[in-house]
Amino acid sequence: MIRFEDVSVTYEGAAGPAVRGVDLEVPEGELVLLVGPSGTGKSTVLGAVSGLVPHFTGGTLRGRVTVAGRDTRTHRPRELADVVGTVGQDPLAHFVTDTVEEELAYGMESLGIAPAVMRRRVEETLDLLGLAELRGRSIATLSGGQRQRVAIGSVLTPHPRVLVLDEPTSALDPAAAEEVLAVLQRLVHDLGTTVFMAEHRLERVVQYADRVVLLPEPGAAPVCGTPAEVMAVSPVCPPVVELGRLAGWSPLPMTVRDARRQAGGLRERLAERTPTPAAASAAASVSASASVSASVSASASASASVSASVSASVSASASASVSASAPQDRASRADALAEVRSLAVRRDRVDALRHVDLTVAPGETVALMGRNGAGKSTLLSALVGLVAPGSGTVRVGGAVPHRTRPRDLVRRVGLVPQEPRDLLYADTVGAECAAADRDAGAAPGTCRGLVSGLLPGVADGTHPRDLSEGQRLALALAVVLTARPPLLLLDEPTRGLDYAAKARLVDVVRGLAADGHAIVLATHDVELAAELAHRVVLLAEGEVIADGPTDEIVVSSPSFAPQVTKILAPQRWLTAAQVREALA
């Protein structure tokens, strides 16, 4: 169905090919998973299937790509639209209509499908993806995960023979991700649809793949094989595989079920040990803070104030375990950085939040979790003053956010939104940094010093749109941190991040918590919550349904438990790093 014949793609101005020597075949009716670290060319390979590369992106394609016998060099994307359906990383860039139902029908209208057939397919897709209740909603009012499902549905309705998906579950809650993957399985097995997808959250998808294609590094030839074969050598792997490598299991498990069958001996070895709280590792905080401090001071000697402030986090975390233990003491909240009481917010005739109470202390990392549309992003927006309470109160650092001037609020709270580019409006990284310094009233070079610590090697003249998703997130984080807000809000911070980039984010956030910052992150990434959060707050239909220590909340949840917890339950292990430390 899809054939790559010695394909290389080189973009204008690049030092070398983005991908090189891609030679593979994807048969009809298979789900093939494309994996690899960020920047290895996964999106380029997917774009070559739909014809977006090079017809839309530019660059030079050597070799040959054929889809259902059509050569993508001579067939532009519109001439492949009846065969290939594509969903990119950004659902917003995909939409052309205003409502859910119109968007599902648009692709079929473009292909001239009969109205009666269109109506039936729209209804089928609404049911398949759990979108029936959203059919009349404006797309602008949907959550990020809901938009992702609409984008997937809009390419399903024309019934393409090939689906090309770039990070299809990145914005979905665990239950919604399972539903989407179940739909893809049904299309593959029942209808013979070919699915070619890239995904960083391998814990969700690797068990469904017929084959895996690994791009190990930029410009390197791909490695193809079964999931077990490729995961044995892959530099990126899900926690279930990481735990299998650690325990020496053979064959390596791809699913929680397979791992549990081999985990009896490991559970016995861990029975007398107590997990070290992942979020309270003082050593990790010292290491993280020191690395950021070293980067900043090395790259920006002019911004001594930044270096000193970040260096302070090292001494703060090393002096005692106060940073790790203080957030656990919830008896007294007199020093709370944020306090929400009986908050209610109504948006587009929907009760987005109802009677929400939340208190966040200095040094505390809180994970907001719940299904798509539960109210997580709305709560973050209320904390940063983007939405006003319908009733109840919100206070951040003693101020009422929606009544506080932005120039004053930026020193109390900062938000990195789901789409980091929403904060980035300048033409170069250097201009973004200069603007951030001016807006925050910081010394010149302050933001540039933070960028150098988070994004080593990125030149001032680089355009933000030329950065990867992970690099854009790091730049947006540096822009927000320039004002040193005591409260930092992160909305889906791991979208588009591979495991290495996520590890760097974890180190940075731990260092900030050790420095006394409070962090509230809305996330569907259960593995991130297990690594970082002191507390998990579960939201459903705009209400808080659970609030407690991370291990207590996630261990008892079938949806929000990380893979290691599911494998080693009833023991309360959250991450492979905890297990490695215990065995050492």
N, C-alpha and C positions, 0 to 999 in steps of 0.2 A: 504493500500500500504506500509506504514512504521509503524512498531509497536515496541515500547520500553516497556519492561517488567521489572520493578524494576531495572533499570540500574544504576550502579555506576562505575566510572572510577577513579583509583588511580595510579598516576605516581610514579616511583621509586624515593625515597628520599623525597617525599612530606609529609607534616605533616598530611594531610587528603585527602579525595577524591576531585578531581576537580569538579565532579558532583555526586549527590547522589539522589537516589529515583526517577529517571526519569521514569514515567509511563504514556505513552500517545500513541495515535494512529493518524496517518495522513491519511485520506481517499484519494482515487484516485481522481485526478482532483481538488485539492484544493491548494491554495497558503497560506502557513502557515509561519508566521513571528516570528522569535526567537529574543527576545529583552532582555536587561539587562545591568547593568554596566559592564565595562571592568573587566576581570578576573573572571567572574562568570561561565565560562565553555561553552560558546556558540560554540566556534570552536571545542571543544571536542565533543559536541553533534552532530554537523554536520559531524565531522570525523568518528563518529561511524556508520553513515548511509552508507558512502562509503566504510567502512572497513579499512580506514587509521588508525583508532583507534580500536584496539591496534596493528594491524599487522605492521604498519610503525612507529608509534610514540612510541611504547612500552607501558609499564604500564599494569595494570590488569583491565580487564573488567568483572564485575559481572552482572548477569542478562542476558537478551537476546534482541538482536536487529534483526528484520527480515525485509527484503525489497523484495516485490513481492514474499514472501514465502521463501526466501533464508536467512539462518542464517549467519550473518556476522562473527560469531566465526569460522565457518567451510568454509566460502567462502572468499578468499582473494580479494583485490581490483580488480585484473585483471579478476576474475571470476564474478564480479559485473559490469564490464565496459559496457556491453551491456544494462544494466538496469539503471545504475546511472551515470549521468554526473556531474562532480564536478569542480567548479572554486573557488580557494582559494583567500586569500587577496592579494597575490603577483602574478600578471599576468606573470612576467618574469620567475618565477619558473615553470610556466605551459608550456612554449614554448619548442618545440624540433626541429623546422625547421627554415628556414631563412626568408621566405616571407609569406605574409598574405594568399594567395591562397593555398600554400603548407600546412600551419598550419590548415586551415579549412578542408583539405582533409585527414590529417594524421590519425585522430581517426577512420575514416571510413576504411582506408587502413588496420589498425590494426585489424579491425573486419571482414575483407574480403568481404566488400560490393562491388558489381559489379561496374566497371568504369562508365557505363552510368548513374547509379543511383547517384554515387558520384558527377559527373559533375552537374547534375540537383540540387542536394542539396546544393552544393557550391554556385551556382547562386542564389538560393532562400535565402540563409543566407546572402550573400553579399547585397541583396536588403533589407532584413528585418532589418539589423543593419546599413544600410547606409555606407557600406564599399566598394562599387563597385569601387570608385575612388582610393582606396588604394590596390587593389587586387595584383598588382605587386610590391608593396613597400617592402623594407626590414623592418622587425619588429624592428630592432635596431634603425631605423630612426623615428619611430612613437612616438607621445606624449603618456603620461601616460594613458589618457582617451581612445585614439585610441587602445592602447594595451589591455585595459580592454574589449573593445567591441570585439576585435579579440579573446580573451580568452573565452568570452561567446559564440561567434559564433562557436568556435572549438568544444564545447561540445554539441551544438545544432545540428550540421550536422548528427551525428549518430542516431538522433531521440530517445534519452533515454526516458524511462517512468517516471523517477524521475530526477529532477534538484536540486542539492545542491549548494547553492551560498553563499559565505562568503563576505559580503560588496561589492555587485556587482555594486553599483553606486558611490562608494567612490571617484573614480577618474574621474567621468563624469561631464560635464557641465550640467546645468539644462535641456536644450533641449534634449541632448543625453540621459540623465537619463530617461526622459519621454518616449523617443522612446524605450529604452530597456524595461522599465516597461510595455509599451503597447504590446511589443512582448511577454513578459511573460504572460500577461493577455490573449492574443490570444491563446497561447499554452495551458493555463489552461482551457479556456472556449470552444475552438473549437476542441482541440485535446485530452483533458483529461489528460494532463501532470500534474504530481504532483510537486509542487515547494516548497522546504523547504529552507528558506533563513534567514540569520542574517544580520542586517543592523543597524548602529548607526544613520543614517540620517532619522529618523522616519518621518520627515515632507514630505519626498518624497514617502514613501512606505506604511504607516499605512492604508491609505484609500483603498488600493488595497487588503489587507489581508482578507481572509475568517476567519481565526482565528489567535490569538496571543498567543505565549508561552513565559512567563516571567520567567527568572532566576533571582530572586531578590538579591541573594548574593551567594558567593562561597559555594558550598556544600548543598545549600538549595533546597528543592523540588520545581519543577516548578509550576507556576500558569497558567492555561489555560482558555481561554474564547474568547468571541468576542472582537474586537478591543476596543469598548467603555467600556466593563466590565474591561478589563485589564488596559487600560490607566487611569481609575479612581483610581487605587491603585498603579500604576507603579512609581518607583523612577525616571525613565527616561521617558520623554514625549516630543512631538514636540511643537513648539510655539503655534500652534492653540489650543492645549489642555491646555497649561499653561495659555493662555489668557482666555479660558473658565472657568478654575478653579478660576482665579482671579476675573472674572465678575460674578461667581456663576451661570453659564448657566447649564441648565439641559434639555435634555441630553447633555453630553459633545460632542462638534462637532469634527468630524474626518477630515473634509474637509473645505477649505476656503469658499466654497459655503454655507455649513451648518452654519458656523460661521457668515457670512455676514447677514444671515436671522435673527440672534439673536442679532446683534450688534447695532441696531438702538439706543437703550437706552444708550449704552456705548458711542457711537459717540456724543450724545447730552451732556453727562457729560463731555466729553473731548473737546467740541467745543471751550470753552473760555480759554483753556490751551495751552501752547506752549511746545513742546517736548524739554527736555534737550538733547543736542547732546550726543549720546551714547559714542562717542570716546573722548569727552571733559569733562568727569566727573572728576573734580579735586579730589573729595572725593574718587572715585574709585581708582584713581592713587595713592593717599596717602596710602590707605589701602593695595593696591597690593605691593607697594614698601616697606612698613613697614613689611609686612608678609615675603617677600623674605629676607629683611635685617635681621629680627629676626631669621629666619631659618639659614641663613648663619653664623651669629655671634654665635648662640647657638651651631651649629654643627662643626664649624671650627674656634676655637679661635686663632689658629696659623696663619690663613690667614686674618690678620687684615686689610690688604689693600683691600681685596674683600669686607669685611663687610663695610668698610668706603665708598668705591665707591658706593655700593648699597644704603647705608644709605643716601648718598648725594642726591639721587633721591627723598627721602621723603621731605627734606628741599626745594629742587628745585620746587616740585609740590605744597608744602604748602605755600611757600612765596608769590606766586601770581598765577593768572590764565594765566601766560604767556605761559606755556607749552601747555595749551589747546587752546589758541587763536592765538599764533604765527603761527602755521601751516596754519591757515585760511587766513593769510595775504600773498597773493601770488603776491603782487605788486613788492616787492623787493626780488631778489634771489641772492644777493651778497654773502650770507653765505651758499649757497647750498652745501650739502654734495655730491650730485650726479647730474651730468648734461649730458644729452644725446641730441645730435643735429643731425638731418637728418640721423639717423642710418639706415643702410641697411645690412642685413646678408642673405647669401644664403647657404643653407645646403642641400646636396644630390639633387641638381638640383631644389630645391624648394626655392622660396623667402620667408624665414621665417620671416623677418622684412623688412619694406619698409618705409623710410622717418619718422622714429619715433623720436619725441621730448618728453623729460621728464625731469623735474627738481624736486628734493626732498630736502626739507629743514630739519634742525635739529628739532627733536620733532614731526615730521610728520609721520603718518601711511597711506600708500597708498596701496590700493587693486587693483591688476591687474586682470581683469576678461575678459571673452570671451570664445567662444566655444573651444573644444579640437582642438589643432593644430593652434590656433590663433597666437602663438608666445610668450606666457607668459614666459615659461621656457627659451626660447632663449634669451629674454631680460634680465632675471636674470643672465644667463650665461655670457652675454656680460658685465654686471656690475661687475662680479667677475673675469673677464679675461679668462674664459674658452673658449670663442669664440672671434675671432678677427673681427672687423667691415669690411664689404666689402667696405663700404663708410660711411662717417659721422664720428662723434667723440663721445667718451665716456670718461668722467672724473669722478673720485671718490676721493674726498679729495685732488684735485689738481693733482692726478696721472692718467696715462693712464693704466687701469687694465692689458691688455694683454701684456704690455711692462714692468710691474713692477715685481720684484722678489717676489715669494710667501711669503717669511718671512717678507717682508715689507708690502705686500698687506694685510696680515692677520690682521694687526693693523688698517686698513682702512675699510675693508668690510669683512663680513662673510656670508656664504651661508649654510643653512640647506636644503638639497635637498629633493625631493619627497620620496626617500628611505633613511631614516636616517642612516641605517646600512652601506651606502656607505662611511660614515665618520668613522666608527667604525671597527678597524682591530685588536685590542688587545684581549686577552683571558679573561680578567676580567675588571670590572668597575674601579677598582683601577689602573690597568695598563693604561687604557684609560685616566684617569685623570692625571697620571704622565706624559704621552706623551704629553697631551695638555699643561701642564705647561711648558715643555721643548720647545715645538714648539712656544709658545707665548712669551717665555722669562719671564714668570710670576713666582712669588714666589711659592715654593712648598706648596701644599694644596689649591691653589686658585681654581682650577677646582673642587676639592673634596668639597669645601665649597659651590659652586654653585649647585653641584649635591645634596647635603644634603638639600638645600633649595627647589629644584625642585622635588626631589625624596626621601622624608624622608623614612627611613627604608630599603633602598637598600644597601646590604653589598658590601664591596670592592671585595669580591671573586666571586660575581655573574657574569656569562658570559653574555655579551650583547645579545646573541641570545635567552637567557632564559627570557628576559624582554618582556613585552607586547609592542604593537605598540606605545602606549602613553608613556611608560617608555623609549623606545628607542629614541623617539623624544625628550624627556626631557634631556636625556644624550647627544644627539647630540647638542642640544641647549646649554648645559653647556660647551661642548667642544669648540663651536664657541665663546661663550661669554667670555671665559677665556682671550682672547686677547683684550676684551672690544672694538670691532670695532664700530666706530660711525654709520656705516650703516649696518643694519642687513637684510638679504634677506631670506624669507621663501617660499618654494615651496610646495604647498598643505599641510600646516601644520596640518590639522585636519583629514587626512586620518587615519582611525582606532581609532579615539578618540571618547569616549562617551561624553555625555553632561557635566558630572562633570570634566573630563579631559580637555575638551575644555574651561570650565570656568576658570580652573587654568591657561591655556595658555593665555587666555584673560587678566587675572590679571598680569601675568608676562610681557606681551607685553605692557600693559598700563604703568606699572612701568618703563619699559625701555624708552618709549616715554617721560614720565615725566622727565626722567633723561637726555633728550636731544638726545637720539639715534633716528635716522631715520629708519623706518621699511617699507620695500616693500614686500608685500606678494602676491604671485600668488595663486588664490583660485577659486574653483567653489562653495564654501560654502557661499551662500548669507547671511545666518544668522551670520556667522563670520564677514563678511564685514560690516553688519549693526551694530554689536557690537563695532568694532574696528576702522574702517577706517575713517580718515578725508576726504579723496578723493577716488574716484573710477575712474580708467582708463580702458576703454573698448577697447579691441583689436579685430580686425576682419581681417583675411587674411594678418596678419603682419602689419596692420596699426592701428593707434589710431583713433577711431571713436567718442570717447567722453572722456572728462576729466573735472571733477568738483566735488563739494561737494557731499558727499555720498547720502544725502536725495534727492538732485536734480536728480542724475543719476538713482538711483534705483526705486524711486517712479514712474518715467515715463516709466519703463521697465517691460513688462509683464514676461520676462524670469528671470530677476535678482532682482526682488522685493522680500523681505522677507515676510513670511506669515502674520505677524502683519500688514504690510503695505497694503497688498491685502485686508485684512479684514476691515481695518479702512479707506481706501481711500475714498475721496480725501484728508483726513487729513494726515499729514506727520509723522506718528508714525512708528518707525522702529522695536522696540523690546518690549517684554512684560515688561521688567524692566523699560522702560520709562513710560509705562502706570501705573505700580504699583507706581512709584514715584509721578506721577501726581495725582493719586487718594488719595495718602497718605497726 
